[in-house]
């Protein structure tokens, strides 16, 4: 599964939110994927493609 997203929060915080979605079986695509047959939250990986800083802050 490939997921691309953006956030103003830290990557660590956002990854923990995704892990909680899976653990709590929330009705979200990432939760449905990792709670499906053959998948586990431990299989989740995170890679930064690029980081863009907002110069207005």
C-alpha positions, 0 to 999 in steps of 0.5 A: 500500500502506498499512501501519500499525505501532508501534515503540519504536525510532526511526522512522528505525531502523524504516524502515531495517529495512523497506528491508533487508527489501526489499533482502534479499528477506525473506519479509515482506509489505512485501518481497513488495510492493516486490519485485513488478512495478511497485514499487521500494524508492525508492517507499517513503514514511513518514508519522507519523500520531501519536506517543504517548509512554509516560509510564511511561518 
